[in-house]
Each structure stands twice: as C-alpha cells, then as structure tokens.
C-alpha cells in the first residue's frame, strides 16, 4: 500500500484549493455577511439555507445537521472518498505532486479506487473522442450531422466513438497500467470467454460527468442494424456511477442554472445538445431512468429554492411522454421551485424541433409554459366522461387530492377554482371546500411533506434540526448569560485570535462552565493556544480540529469558527468585554466555593487554614473589583 502523505503536502493542498471554489461545484453559494457564504446543505434536506462556508478560514458548517470541517472533510463526505483519495484528487486539481512517507512518490497503481476509476474514464473519453475522427466512425459522424451537430458541437460535448472490435479500449487501458479488475469495476469492460472485453462497441459515446466535472460513465447509441443491443446502452451501476444520482450536462449547465435560477429537463443526450446550441444552456437530462428524488436534490442545491426558481420539463406529447410528466409531478412537492411542462408542436423533441424549425423554435419551446400541476390535472380529468354526473364526481375524487398537495394555500385555492372549471362543476366553493378538507385531514394525520397539505413551518423545522444534535453531546443552555459569553469568547479565539491573545491563553479550562465549551478550550490549548492563530488563522484552525477528541467536539469547533458574532463592532473593546465577563464569573465562583467550604467546616476549621482561605477570598475580591473598575486592563 502507499505510504502516508507528507504533512506539508496536505497543508499545501488545503491552502491551494479554496473551499468556496470546491463547494460551489456542488451547490449555489450566496453572501451571508461577515465574509461568509451560505447555501442549501448537501447533506440533509432543508427549505432555507443553514449551510455556511468561511473562505477565509477554509471551513464549512451546517447549523441544521451539524456537519462541518475543512475542504478535505467536505469532499470526503460528499463524494464518499477516503482521506488519501480526497487529498490526491484535490492535489491533481491544484497541480501538486504528492510525496509519501514510505517509498517516495506514489505509483499510479497504488492510488485510491475512486481516483483510479475516474482516471480510467477520463482516458477512455479521450480515446473515444480520438476514434471519432477515424474512417470506421464515419457512420457516427453522419448520424451526428443528420441530427444537426457538426465537429465543433461534438467536441464541445466530448462525443466520441467506440470501435467495433472486441477489446480495443480494454487493451488500451491495460497499456496505461489498469488491471482487469479495475476495468470490470469501472464498467468500461465486461467479462468475456477469454477475459475482459469492451462493454461499448461500434457506438456513439457521450461522456456523463458528475457535478464536479469528473467523467463517471458513458451513454452509447447504436448505429448499425446488426447491433442486437438496445438503442441506448449506459454504464452499469458502479461505485462512481449511480444513474439515479447523475444528470447529463450538469457539469456544463450548473453555473447558468445557479445564475438564472432556471433548469430545463429534457429526455435525451441529443436534446441537451440541441438546447445548449440554441442558447438554452440550463438544459440537462436523466440517464436511462425517470427523473426522481436524488435528481431533485442536485437541482435544489443549485437553484437555492428562491421564490423565482423555475424547473421546466420538456416531454414528448405521446403517451410515454405524458406518463413521464405525471411521474415528475409525483415528486413536485419536493421542489420549492415552481415546476412547468413544455410540449413542442407535433410532439417533437428539442432535437427534432431544432432541425425542423431552427434555434428560435427551441428557445420559444420553454417560454409558453404550462404549470406541471395544471398539466397533471388535465391528464387526470381527461380520463373521465365529464358529460355525466358520475364521471364528474369520479374526476373530482381523483384530482382533488392532487390539488391538496400544493404548498401555498392561496395558490391551492386558485387551482381548486381551476379544477372546478376543468371538471365542469359550477359550484366553485364546493370544490375549494373539498380540497381544503383533504389538506386539513392530511395535516391532522401528521402532514407528511409529500402528502396532502403544506409542510411544517420553516421556523419549526429549523428549530428541530438545530436542537436535535445536542442530544448526542453535553447539554448547552444558550439562555444562560454565562454560556452565551463563553461561546462568544471561543468564537473570538477561533476567528479573531489577535483580539484575545495573549490573555486568552492564560484562561483555564475550568473557567468555561459548559462542558462542550471546556472541551473546545482544551483543544485550543493542545493546538498551541490562540497566539498561534495570530500569524496564520487557517493553519491554527487545522491544528485545533486535529486536537479534537471526537466528532461531537469537532463539529462544535467548526460551528464556532464560522458562526457570526452578536456584536455590531468586533474590536478590542468587544473582545475585552467578553474576556472580563468570563474571568469575573470564574473569580466569583471561586469566592463562593471558598466561602462555602468555610461555612461547612464552621468552628472545626484549623486556624492556619482559616487564615489562608480568608486571605485568598480577600485577594479574589480585590481582583474582582479591579476587573469591574478597569476592565480588560486588569487581566
């Protein structure tokens, strides 16, 4: 196995790769004030952003689920990598060559599994693109031309060609040092009678990337009549490719999705290409599976669930397209964004529409949008004979629960009125009342977010998320003035050590009354004290995090390191005020302890012990008076 990565190289990677740049590959970040950024947490579902990133400190923390750490911790968790794999991946992005404590430079065959599989896909993508220029791939080039894509378009989307032989790619990757086991695990090869053979043969190849831009799989379209396989063949499920968690084109579209708060969901690779080339650069597609909950999570992190966010689905107008639209509507309530559907004239997909009517027609396709719930209601109502009372009643029975799921009560009422018109019921208030009853019934049964009725209030949900993790560690009482002051002082020590150093380093662990805060104080001491952070705050925070005994304390450190201060002016006066308050309370507690001990002993106290205790109380009282009179100058 590879040796331990050199500590200086790990530090170089941390410093070279800004945490906000890395996090921005997975979610949209906005200004949170105080130099921090915020976004929707990628580690748990939430309606409003509680995930904060501090670029200056190189840390992130979610105040909802309590996840936190540095750039390396973020990538480890979101991409399920080991520490070494993460450092290797970030080092590759930064152009840093890593050194290993045992055996010098790291041979490529010793690198982490995910890194190896991603590298294999990158090399395979380059191989396929090169093959597209060869004589055998003429059939592929003709197909692309017939769909309106020239050589530049193919290059932009990385389209390639897999040779028709049995093992061209397999032999090529072997020559690059990949083992047969790695080729099978990657999904690029499959078992044959005499060993691994290419999975994709004689097909056009579309690389499928994850949100960070790493190629993790391929989509392959057949070109020849003698190919007995399916029209489209995708990479099988692997450790790096989960079809329910990838969106084709997301690497190209993510910045524009975040910028415009709009995403367009189409059905195929060529549809994505057509949309992008027509100027709709927010287009994406699923990869061989229906649009589902994991896809929604990806989009929500980019859209930030703001009030103007829009998701437009483009489906064929045929029965299959209508079915896909209804499946999408089942997950509609997982979006905070508004969802719409766009169906092209003559049931053409975006690629066909571009060929037939040009780029303007594709752009126009996603403008006259129909709300997805309206489309779903019309599809439901259309199945019944509305000329009869029984038909209208049955249509209402099926459609009313759908309306009851709409998030906003005012919109819910408006749609209920629309439903009355769709069904042909003149008494609109009857339909509104029916929908309202269903919504109230759902809330009474617990209000599942996906069921009828609105979700619990955002304030309540956030409160539960913030408070729940505290049960796993020592209790904190933020209503306690002492705890609030101790928390603020620790924030100063972690975020602005120059304001409290060197006085803070003389404070004992026992001066912090909340056990979690005492644990953080101990970690700061073990890291070398706040004075260490004056010169280089980021490395100081890394040292503090390394000193934490468990995940509970580690999460609290990251939380305190990014949490905003309560004061308006964070200066020496503010720092001095909190240094004095914590010290003064510690002095008062010691006076009470000594006086309480003397009271318990009563007349049994020895004269020399009594004199020493009385002298200690006197000294402490003088010190307390000085702190009250002169503030931080008396420390």
C-alpha positions as CSV (number, residue, x, y, z in Angstrom):
1,X,0.0,0.0,0.0
2,X,1.0,3.6,-0.5
3,X,2.6,5.4,2.4
4,X,1.3,8.2,4.5
5,X,1.0,11.5,2.6
6,X,3.6,14.1,3.6
7,X,2.0,16.6,6.1
8,X,3.5,19.6,4.3
9,X,1.8,18.4,1.1
10,X,-1.5,18.0,2.8
11,X,-1.2,21.6,4.1
12,X,-0.2,22.7,0.6
13,X,-3.4,21.1,-0.8
14,X,-5.5,22.8,1.8
15,X,-4.0,26.2,1.0
16,X,-4.1,25.8,-2.7
17,X,-7.7,24.8,-3.2
18,X,-10.2,27.4,-1.9
19,X,-13.1,25.8,-0.1
20,X,-15.7,28.1,-1.7
21,X,-14.5,27.1,-5.2
22,X,-14.9,23.4,-4.2
23,X,-18.3,23.7,-2.6
24,X,-19.5,25.8,-5.5
25,X,-19.1,22.8,-7.7
26,X,-22.0,21.1,-5.8
27,X,-24.3,24.0,-4.7
28,X,-25.0,27.6,-5.2
29,X,-23.5,29.9,-2.6
30,X,-24.6,33.5,-1.7
31,X,-23.3,36.2,0.5
32,X,-24.1,35.6,4.2
33,X,-22.3,38.6,5.6
34,X,-19.2,38.8,7.7
35,X,-17.1,37.3,4.8
36,X,-19.1,34.1,4.9
37,X,-21.2,32.4,2.2
38,X,-24.4,30.3,2.6
39,X,-26.4,27.7,0.6
40,X,-28.7,24.7,0.9
41,X,-26.9,21.9,2.8
42,X,-26.0,19.0,0.5
43,X,-26.0,16.6,3.5
44,X,-29.6,16.9,4.5
45,X,-32.9,18.3,3.2
46,X,-33.8,21.8,4.2
47,X,-36.0,24.6,2.9
48,X,-33.8,27.6,3.8
49,X,-30.0,27.7,3.8
50,X,-28.3,26.9,7.0
51,X,-25.0,25.7,5.4
52,X,-22.2,28.3,5.8
53,X,-18.8,28.5,4.2
54,X,-16.0,30.6,5.5
55,X,-13.4,31.1,2.7
56,X,-11.0,33.0,4.9
57,X,-10.8,30.1,7.4
58,X,-11.2,27.3,4.9
59,X,-14.1,25.8,6.8
60,X,-17.8,24.9,6.3
61,X,-20.5,24.2,8.9
62,X,-24.2,23.4,8.7
63,X,-26.3,24.8,11.5
64,X,-29.0,22.3,10.6
65,X,-27.3,18.9,10.6
66,X,-24.1,20.0,12.4
67,X,-21.8,18.7,9.6
68,X,-18.6,20.7,9.3
69,X,-14.9,20.7,8.6
70,X,-12.4,21.9,6.0
71,X,-12.1,21.4,2.2
72,X,-10.9,17.8,2.6
73,X,-13.7,16.9,5.0
74,X,-16.3,18.3,2.6
75,X,-15.0,16.3,-0.4
76,X,-14.6,13.2,1.7
77,X,-18.2,13.3,2.8
78,X,-20.0,14.4,-0.4
79,X,-18.1,12.0,-2.7
80,X,-17.6,9.2,-0.2
81,X,-13.8,9.2,-0.5
82,X,-11.1,8.2,1.9
83,X,-8.7,10.9,3.2
84,X,-5.9,9.8,0.8
85,X,-8.2,9.7,-2.2
86,X,-9.5,13.2,-1.4
87,X,-6.1,14.7,-1.0
88,X,-5.0,13.0,-4.2
89,X,-8.0,14.4,-6.1
90,X,-7.5,17.9,-4.8
91,X,-3.8,17.8,-5.4
92,X,-4.4,16.8,-9.1
93,X,-6.7,19.8,-9.5
94,X,-4.1,22.1,-7.9
95,X,-1.2,20.6,-9.9
96,X,0.6,19.5,-6.7
97,X,2.8,16.3,-6.8
98,X,2.3,14.5,-3.5
99,X,5.2,12.9,-1.5
100,X,4.7,9.8,0.6
101,X,6.5,9.0,3.8
102,X,7.1,5.3,2.7
103,X,8.5,4.9,-0.7
104,X,8.8,8.4,-2.2
105,X,6.4,9.4,-5.0
106,X,3.2,7.5,-5.2
107,X,2.9,4.9,-8.1
108,X,-0.3,5.3,-10.1
109,X,-1.4,1.7,-9.3
110,X,-1.4,2.5,-5.6
111,X,-4.0,5.3,-5.8
112,X,-7.5,5.2,-4.3
113,X,-10.2,3.2,-6.1
114,X,-12.4,6.2,-7.0
115,X,-9.4,8.2,-8.2
116,X,-8.4,5.2,-10.4
117,X,-11.9,4.7,-11.8
118,X,-12.3,8.4,-12.6
119,X,-8.9,8.4,-14.3
120,X,-9.9,5.4,-16.4
121,X,-13.0,7.2,-17.6
122,X,-11.0,10.3,-18.4
123,X,-8.6,8.2,-20.5
124,X,-11.5,6.3,-22.1
125,X,-13.2,9.6,-23.0
126,X,-10.0,10.8,-24.7
127,X,-9.7,7.5,-26.5
128,X,-13.3,7.6,-27.8
129,X,-13.0,11.2,-29.0
130,X,-9.9,10.4,-31.0
131,X,-11.6,7.4,-32.5
132,X,-14.5,9.6,-33.8
133,X,-12.0,11.1,-36.3
134,X,-11.1,7.6,-37.8
135,X,-12.6,6.0,-41.0
136,X,-14.6,3.4,-39.1
137,X,-16.5,6.2,-37.3
138,X,-17.9,7.8,-40.5
139,X,-21.2,6.2,-39.7
140,X,-21.2,8.1,-36.3
141,X,-20.2,11.4,-37.9
142,X,-23.0,11.0,-40.4
143,X,-25.5,10.3,-37.6
144,X,-24.4,13.5,-35.8
145,X,-24.7,15.5,-39.0
146,X,-28.2,14.2,-39.6
147,X,-29.1,15.5,-36.1
148,X,-27.7,18.9,-36.8
149,X,-24.3,18.6,-35.0
150,X,-21.0,19.5,-36.6
151,X,-17.5,18.7,-35.5
152,X,-17.3,21.6,-33.1
153,X,-20.6,20.6,-31.4
154,X,-19.3,17.0,-31.0
155,X,-16.0,18.4,-29.5
156,X,-17.9,20.7,-27.1
157,X,-19.9,17.8,-25.6
158,X,-17.0,15.4,-25.8
159,X,-18.9,13.0,-28.1
160,X,-16.7,10.0,-29.2
161,X,-16.9,6.6,-30.9
162,X,-16.2,3.1,-29.6
163,X,-14.5,0.8,-32.1
164,X,-16.5,-2.2,-33.2
165,X,-13.8,-4.7,-32.2
166,X,-13.9,-6.8,-29.0
167,X,-11.2,-5.3,-26.9
168,X,-9.7,-2.1,-28.4
169,X,-10.3,0.0,-25.3
170,X,-9.5,-2.8,-22.9
171,X,-6.1,-3.3,-24.4
172,X,-5.5,0.4,-24.5
173,X,-6.3,0.8,-20.8
174,X,-4.2,-2.2,-19.9
175,X,-1.3,-0.4,-21.6
176,X,-2.0,2.6,-19.3
177,X,-1.5,0.4,-16.3
178,X,-5.0,-0.5,-15.3
179,X,-5.8,-4.0,-14.0
180,X,-8.5,-6.3,-15.4
181,X,-10.2,-6.0,-12.0
182,X,-10.3,-2.2,-12.4
183,X,-11.6,-2.4,-15.9
184,X,-14.5,-4.6,-14.8
185,X,-15.2,-2.5,-11.8
186,X,-15.3,0.7,-13.9
187,X,-18.0,-0.7,-16.2
188,X,-15.8,0.1,-19.2
189,X,-15.2,-3.7,-19.8
190,X,-17.1,-6.8,-19.1
191,X,-16.3,-10.5,-18.7
192,X,-15.8,-12.4,-21.9
193,X,-15.0,-16.0,-22.6
194,X,-11.2,-15.4,-22.7
195,X,-11.1,-12.4,-20.3
196,X,-12.4,-8.8,-20.3
197,X,-13.9,-7.3,-23.5
198,X,-15.1,-3.8,-24.2
199,X,-18.6,-3.1,-23.0
200,X,-19.2,-0.5,-25.7
201,X,-18.5,-1.5,-29.3
202,X,-19.4,0.3,-32.5
203,X,-21.4,3.1,-30.9
204,X,-21.5,6.8,-30.5
205,X,-20.3,7.7,-27.0
206,X,-21.5,10.5,-24.7
207,X,-19.4,11.1,-21.5
208,X,-21.5,11.5,-18.4
209,X,-20.0,13.7,-15.7
210,X,-20.9,14.4,-12.1
211,X,-21.4,17.8,-10.7
212,X,-17.7,18.4,-10.1
213,X,-17.0,17.6,-13.8
214,X,-15.4,14.1,-13.4
215,X,-16.5,11.7,-16.1
216,X,-18.1,8.8,-14.2
217,X,-19.9,6.9,-17.1
218,X,-21.0,6.9,-20.7
219,X,-24.1,6.7,-22.7
220,X,-23.8,4.8,-26.0
221,X,-26.1,4.9,-29.0
222,X,-26.2,2.0,-31.5
223,X,-25.5,2.9,-35.2
224,X,-25.8,-0.4,-37.1
225,X,-28.7,-2.7,-37.8
226,X,-26.6,-5.8,-36.9
227,X,-26.2,-4.4,-33.4
228,X,-28.6,-6.5,-31.3
229,X,-28.3,-4.4,-28.2
230,X,-30.6,-1.7,-27.0
231,X,-30.8,1.6,-28.8
232,X,-29.1,3.3,-25.9
233,X,-26.7,1.4,-23.6
234,X,-25.4,3.1,-20.4
235,X,-22.6,2.4,-18.0
236,X,-23.9,-0.2,-15.4
237,X,-24.1,0.8,-11.7
238,X,-20.6,1.1,-10.3
239,X,-19.1,2.7,-7.2
240,X,-18.8,6.0,-9.0
241,X,-21.9,5.8,-11.3
242,X,-25.4,5.7,-9.9
243,X,-27.9,6.5,-12.7
244,X,-30.4,7.9,-10.2
245,X,-27.8,10.4,-9.0
246,X,-26.4,11.8,-12.2
247,X,-27.7,14.3,-14.8
248,X,-26.3,14.5,-18.2
249,X,-25.0,18.0,-18.9
250,X,-25.0,19.1,-15.3
251,X,-21.3,20.0,-15.5
252,X,-21.9,22.3,-18.4
253,X,-25.2,23.7,-17.1
254,X,-24.6,24.2,-13.4
255,X,-23.3,27.7,-13.4
256,X,-26.1,29.0,-15.6
257,X,-28.7,27.1,-13.6
258,X,-27.4,28.9,-10.4
259,X,-27.2,32.2,-12.2
260,X,-30.6,32.2,-13.8
261,X,-32.4,30.1,-11.2
262,X,-33.8,28.1,-14.0
263,X,-33.3,24.5,-15.2
264,X,-34.7,22.8,-18.3
265,X,-35.1,19.0,-18.0
266,X,-35.1,17.1,-21.4
267,X,-35.2,13.4,-22.2
268,X,-32.0,12.6,-24.1
269,X,-28.4,13.4,-24.9
270,X,-29.1,15.0,-28.3
271,X,-31.9,17.1,-26.7
272,X,-29.4,18.5,-24.3
273,X,-27.0,19.3,-27.1
274,X,-29.8,20.9,-29.2
275,X,-30.9,23.1,-26.3
276,X,-27.4,24.3,-25.4
277,X,-26.5,25.1,-29.0
278,X,-29.8,27.0,-29.3
279,X,-28.8,29.1,-26.3
280,X,-30.7,27.2,-23.5
281,X,-27.6,26.4,-21.5
282,X,-29.5,25.2,-18.5
283,X,-30.7,22.0,-20.2
284,X,-29.9,18.6,-18.5
285,X,-31.3,15.1,-18.9
286,X,-31.5,11.9,-16.9
287,X,-29.5,8.9,-17.9
288,X,-31.7,5.9,-18.6
289,X,-34.0,6.4,-15.6
290,X,-37.0,8.5,-14.6
291,X,-36.5,11.9,-13.0
292,X,-36.6,11.3,-9.3
293,X,-35.8,12.4,-5.8
294,X,-32.0,12.3,-6.0
295,X,-32.1,14.4,-9.2
296,X,-34.2,16.9,-7.4
297,X,-31.6,17.2,-4.6
298,X,-29.0,18.1,-7.1
299,X,-31.1,20.8,-8.7
300,X,-32.3,22.3,-5.4
301,X,-28.7,22.9,-4.3
302,X,-28.1,24.8,-7.4
303,X,-31.4,26.7,-7.5
304,X,-31.3,27.6,-3.8
305,X,-35.1,27.3,-3.7
306,X,-35.6,31.0,-4.1
307,X,-39.0,32.3,-5.0
308,X,-38.2,32.9,-8.6
309,X,-36.7,29.5,-9.3
310,X,-38.2,27.6,-12.2
311,X,-37.9,24.0,-13.5
312,X,-39.3,23.3,-16.9
313,X,-39.8,19.7,-18.1
314,X,-39.9,19.1,-21.8
315,X,-41.6,15.8,-22.7
316,X,-42.9,14.3,-25.9
317,X,-46.7,14.7,-26.2
318,X,-47.2,11.0,-26.8
319,X,-48.4,8.5,-24.1
320,X,-44.9,7.8,-22.9
321,X,-44.1,11.5,-22.5
322,X,-47.3,12.1,-20.6
323,X,-46.6,9.2,-18.3
324,X,-43.1,10.7,-17.7
325,X,-44.6,14.1,-16.9
326,X,-47.0,12.5,-14.4
327,X,-44.1,10.7,-12.7
328,X,-42.3,14.0,-12.4
329,X,-45.3,15.6,-10.8
330,X,-45.4,12.9,-8.1
331,X,-42.1,14.5,-6.9
332,X,-43.2,18.1,-7.5
333,X,-43.7,18.8,-3.8
334,X,-40.0,18.1,-3.1
335,X,-39.2,21.3,-5.0
336,X,-39.5,24.7,-3.6
337,X,-39.2,25.9,-7.2
338,X,-42.2,26.3,-9.5
339,X,-42.4,23.4,-12.0
340,X,-43.7,23.7,-15.5
341,X,-44.1,21.5,-18.6
342,X,-43.4,22.4,-22.2
343,X,-44.6,20.2,-25.1
344,X,-43.4,21.1,-28.7
345,X,-45.8,21.2,-31.6
346,X,-46.3,17.9,-33.4
347,X,-44.8,16.2,-30.3
348,X,-41.3,16.9,-31.5
349,X,-38.4,16.7,-29.0
350,X,-36.0,19.6,-28.9
351,X,-33.5,18.0,-31.3
352,X,-36.2,17.4,-33.9
353,X,-37.6,20.8,-33.4
354,X,-34.2,22.4,-33.9
355,X,-33.8,20.5,-37.2
356,X,-37.2,21.4,-38.4
357,X,-37.6,25.0,-37.3
358,X,-34.3,26.2,-36.0
359,X,-32.8,27.6,-32.8
360,X,-35.5,30.2,-32.3
361,X,-38.2,27.4,-32.1
362,X,-36.2,25.6,-29.4
363,X,-35.9,28.8,-27.3
364,X,-39.6,29.5,-27.8
365,X,-40.5,26.0,-26.6
366,X,-39.6,26.7,-23.0
367,X,-41.3,30.1,-22.8
368,X,-45.1,29.5,-23.1
369,X,-45.0,27.1,-20.1
370,X,-47.9,25.3,-18.5
371,X,-47.7,24.6,-14.7
372,X,-47.0,21.0,-14.1
373,X,-49.9,20.7,-11.8
374,X,-52.3,22.0,-14.4
375,X,-51.0,19.5,-16.9
376,X,-51.4,16.7,-14.4
377,X,-54.9,17.8,-13.6
378,X,-55.9,17.9,-17.2
379,X,-54.5,14.4,-17.8
380,X,-56.5,13.1,-14.8
381,X,-59.7,14.8,-15.7
382,X,-59.4,13.8,-19.4
383,X,-59.8,10.1,-18.5
384,X,-63.4,10.6,-17.4
385,X,-66.7,11.2,-19.2
386,X,-67.5,14.7,-17.9
387,X,-70.9,14.7,-19.6
388,X,-72.3,12.6,-16.8
389,X,-72.6,13.4,-13.1
390,X,-70.9,10.1,-12.2
391,X,-67.9,11.0,-14.4
392,X,-67.5,14.5,-13.0
393,X,-67.7,13.1,-9.4
394,X,-65.1,10.4,-10.2
395,X,-62.8,13.0,-11.8
396,X,-63.1,15.3,-8.7
397,X,-62.4,12.3,-6.4
398,X,-59.0,11.6,-8.2
399,X,-58.0,15.2,-8.8
400,X,-58.8,16.9,-5.5
401,X,-56.1,15.1,-3.5
402,X,-53.6,16.4,-6.1
403,X,-54.6,20.0,-5.6
404,X,-54.5,19.5,-1.8
405,X,-50.7,18.8,-2.1
406,X,-49.9,22.3,-3.4
407,X,-47.7,24.1,-1.0
408,X,-49.1,27.6,-0.8
409,X,-52.7,27.9,0.4
410,X,-53.5,30.9,-1.9
411,X,-52.3,29.0,-4.9
412,X,-54.1,25.9,-3.7
413,X,-57.4,27.9,-3.7
414,X,-56.8,29.3,-7.2
415,X,-56.0,25.8,-8.6
416,X,-59.1,24.4,-6.9
417,X,-61.2,27.0,-8.7
418,X,-59.4,26.0,-12.0
419,X,-60.2,22.3,-11.2
420,X,-63.9,23.2,-10.9
421,X,-63.7,24.6,-14.4
422,X,-61.8,21.6,-15.8
423,X,-64.4,19.2,-14.3
424,X,-67.4,21.4,-15.2
425,X,-68.7,21.9,-11.6
426,X,-70.4,25.3,-11.4
427,X,-70.2,25.5,-7.6
428,X,-66.5,26.5,-7.2
429,X,-66.7,26.9,-3.4
430,X,-67.8,23.3,-3.1
431,X,-64.5,22.2,-4.8
432,X,-62.5,24.7,-2.8
433,X,-64.0,23.3,0.4
434,X,-63.4,19.7,-0.7
435,X,-59.7,20.4,-1.3
436,X,-59.4,22.3,1.9
437,X,-60.9,19.4,3.9
438,X,-58.4,17.0,2.3
439,X,-55.5,19.3,3.2
440,X,-56.6,19.6,6.8
441,X,-57.1,15.8,7.0
442,X,-53.5,15.3,5.9
443,X,-52.2,17.8,8.4
444,X,-54.2,16.1,11.2
445,X,-52.5,12.7,10.3
446,X,-49.1,14.2,10.7
447,X,-48.6,16.2,7.5
448,X,-46.1,14.1,5.6
449,X,-44.3,16.6,3.3
450,X,-45.2,14.5,0.3
451,X,-48.8,14.1,1.2
452,X,-51.7,16.5,1.1
453,X,-51.4,19.7,3.0
454,X,-48.5,22.1,3.5
455,X,-45.2,21.1,5.1
456,X,-44.4,22.1,8.7
457,X,-43.4,25.7,9.1
458,X,-39.8,26.5,8.2
459,X,-39.2,28.0,11.6
460,X,-40.2,24.9,13.4
461,X,-38.3,22.6,11.1
462,X,-35.2,24.6,11.5
463,X,-35.5,24.6,15.3
464,X,-35.8,20.8,15.4
465,X,-32.8,20.4,13.1
466,X,-30.6,22.8,15.2
467,X,-31.6,21.3,18.5
468,X,-31.6,17.6,17.8
469,X,-27.8,17.1,17.5
470,X,-27.3,18.5,21.0
471,X,-28.8,15.3,22.4
472,X,-25.7,13.4,21.3
473,X,-23.3,15.6,23.3
474,X,-23.2,17.5,26.6
475,X,-26.1,20.0,27.1
476,X,-25.8,23.6,26.3
477,X,-28.1,26.3,27.6
478,X,-27.9,29.3,25.3
479,X,-30.3,31.2,27.6
480,X,-27.6,31.2,30.2
481,X,-25.7,34.5,30.1
482,X,-22.5,32.6,31.2
483,X,-22.9,30.2,28.3
484,X,-23.6,32.9,25.8
485,X,-20.5,34.8,26.9
486,X,-18.3,31.7,26.9
487,X,-19.5,30.9,23.4
488,X,-18.7,34.4,22.1
489,X,-15.2,34.3,23.6
490,X,-14.5,31.0,22.0
491,X,-15.7,32.4,18.7
492,X,-13.2,35.3,19.1
493,X,-10.4,32.9,20.0
494,X,-11.1,30.8,16.9
495,X,-12.0,33.5,14.4
496,X,-10.1,36.6,15.6
497,X,-7.3,35.3,17.9
498,X,-5.4,38.6,17.6
499,X,-8.1,40.3,19.6
500,X,-7.9,38.0,22.6
501,X,-4.3,36.9,22.6
502,X,-2.2,36.5,24.7
503,X,-4.7,37.0,27.6
504,X,-7.0,34.1,26.4
505,X,-4.2,31.6,26.6
506,X,-3.9,32.2,30.4
507,X,-7.5,31.1,30.9
508,X,-8.0,27.7,32.4
509,X,-10.4,25.0,31.1
510,X,-12.3,25.3,34.3
511,X,-13.2,28.9,33.6
512,X,-15.7,27.5,30.9
513,X,-18.7,26.2,32.7
514,X,-20.4,24.4,29.8
515,X,-18.6,21.0,29.3
516,X,-18.7,21.3,25.4
517,X,-17.0,24.8,25.7
518,X,-14.5,23.5,28.1
519,X,-13.6,20.7,25.6
520,X,-13.1,23.3,22.9
521,X,-10.9,25.4,25.2
522,X,-8.8,22.3,25.8
523,X,-8.4,21.7,22.1
524,X,-7.2,25.3,21.6
525,X,-4.6,24.8,24.4
526,X,-3.4,21.5,22.8
527,X,-3.1,23.2,19.4
528,X,-0.7,25.7,20.9
529,X,-3.1,28.4,22.0
530,X,-4.8,31.4,20.4
531,X,-1.4,33.1,20.0
532,X,-0.6,30.5,17.3
533,X,-3.5,31.8,15.2
534,X,-2.4,35.4,15.1
535,X,0.1,34.7,12.3
536,X,-1.9,32.2,10.3
537,X,-5.6,31.6,11.3
538,X,-6.3,28.8,8.8
539,X,-3.4,26.5,9.9
540,X,-4.2,27.3,13.5
541,X,-7.8,26.0,12.9
542,X,-6.5,22.9,11.3
543,X,-4.4,22.3,14.5
544,X,-7.4,22.8,16.7
545,X,-9.5,20.4,14.7
546,X,-6.7,17.8,14.8
547,X,-6.8,18.1,18.6
548,X,-10.5,17.3,18.9
549,X,-11.2,14.0,20.7
550,X,-14.4,13.1,18.8
551,X,-16.8,14.2,16.1
552,X,-19.1,16.0,18.6
553,X,-16.3,18.4,19.7
554,X,-15.0,18.6,16.1
555,X,-18.5,19.7,14.8
556,X,-18.7,22.3,17.6
557,X,-15.3,23.8,16.7
558,X,-16.3,24.2,13.0
559,X,-19.6,25.7,14.1
560,X,-17.9,28.3,16.3
561,X,-15.3,29.0,13.7
562,X,-18.0,30.2,11.1
563,X,-20.8,31.5,13.3
564,X,-21.4,35.2,13.1
565,X,-20.8,37.4,16.1
566,X,-23.6,39.0,18.1
567,X,-21.9,42.4,18.4
568,X,-22.0,45.2,15.9
569,X,-18.3,46.2,16.2
570,X,-16.0,43.3,16.7
571,X,-12.9,45.1,18.1
572,X,-10.6,45.1,21.1
573,X,-13.3,46.6,23.3
574,X,-15.7,43.8,22.4
575,X,-13.1,41.2,23.0
576,X,-12.1,42.8,26.3
577,X,-15.6,42.8,27.4
578,X,-16.0,39.1,27.0
579,X,-12.6,38.3,28.4
580,X,-13.6,40.2,31.5
581,X,-17.0,38.6,31.9
582,X,-15.7,35.1,31.7
583,X,-12.9,35.8,34.1
584,X,-15.1,37.7,36.5
585,X,-17.6,34.9,36.7
586,X,-14.8,32.4,37.3
587,X,-13.4,34.6,40.2
588,X,-16.9,35.0,41.7
589,X,-17.4,31.2,41.5
590,X,-14.1,30.6,43.3
591,X,-15.0,33.1,46.0
592,X,-18.3,31.3,46.6
593,X,-16.5,27.9,46.7
594,X,-14.0,29.0,49.3
595,X,-16.7,30.8,51.4
596,X,-19.0,27.8,51.1
597,X,-16.2,25.4,52.2
598,X,-15.5,27.6,55.3
599,X,-19.2,27.7,56.1
600,X,-19.5,23.9,56.0
601,X,-16.5,23.4,58.3
602,X,-17.8,26.0,60.8
603,X,-15.8,26.1,64.1
604,X,-13.9,22.9,63.1
605,X,-11.6,24.8,60.6
606,X,-7.9,24.9,61.6
607,X,-6.6,28.5,62.3
608,X,-3.9,28.3,59.6
609,X,-6.4,27.0,57.0
610,X,-8.9,29.8,58.0
611,X,-6.2,32.5,57.6
612,X,-5.2,31.1,54.2
613,X,-8.8,30.9,53.0
614,X,-9.6,34.4,54.2
615,X,-6.5,35.8,52.5
616,X,-7.5,34.0,49.2
617,X,-11.0,35.5,49.4
618,X,-9.6,39.0,50.1
619,X,-7.2,38.7,47.1
620,X,-10.0,37.4,44.8
621,X,-12.4,40.2,45.9
622,X,-9.8,42.8,45.2
623,X,-9.2,41.3,41.7
624,X,-12.9,41.2,41.0
625,X,-13.2,44.8,42.0
626,X,-10.3,45.7,39.7
627,X,-11.9,43.8,36.8
628,X,-15.2,45.7,37.4
629,X,-13.4,49.1,37.6
630,X,-10.7,48.8,34.9
631,X,-12.0,46.1,32.6
632,X,-9.5,44.3,30.3
633,X,-6.6,46.4,31.6
634,X,-6.9,44.4,34.9
635,X,-6.5,41.0,33.4
